[in-house]
Amino acid sequence: MSLSSGNVKSISVSVYKKFPEFKGVLPSISKQSTTNIKDSSKRDHTYRYLLTYKGVASLPGGHTMHKIVRVVANNNGKVLKMTLSK
């Protein structure tokens, strides 16, 4: 199962609400595998997705600073974690 475009749009809307300076930035998406062990004989593989939004902020004096928002979401498009790095 893959992350649908509708899920990507809804995740992007939540990013844009929290960080308006990233409005219009399209994310790069990578798939991450996780292993859930329910019992010793069965292993259930599920996937999470890492969406990375990259932007540039203007600072006083004409300087700029790169900012990155990383979002971890599940197969259904639910945001599990959202972080900003400066």
Stockholm file with secondary structure:
# STOCKHOLM 1.0

chainA/1-86         MSLSSGNVKSISVSVYKKFPEFKGVLPSISKQSTTNIKDSSKRDHTYRYLLTYKGVASLPGGHTMHKIVRVVANNNGKVLKMTLSK
#=GR chainA/1-86 SS CCCCHHHHHHHHHHHHHHCGGGTTCCCEEEEEEEEEEEETTEEEEEEEEEEEEEEEEECGGGCEEEEEEEEEEETTCCEEEEEEEC
#=GC SS_cons        CCCCHHHHHHHHHHHHHHCGGGTTCCCEEEEEEEEEEEETTEEEEEEEEEEEEEEEEECGGGCEEEEEEEEEEETTCCEEEEEEEC
//
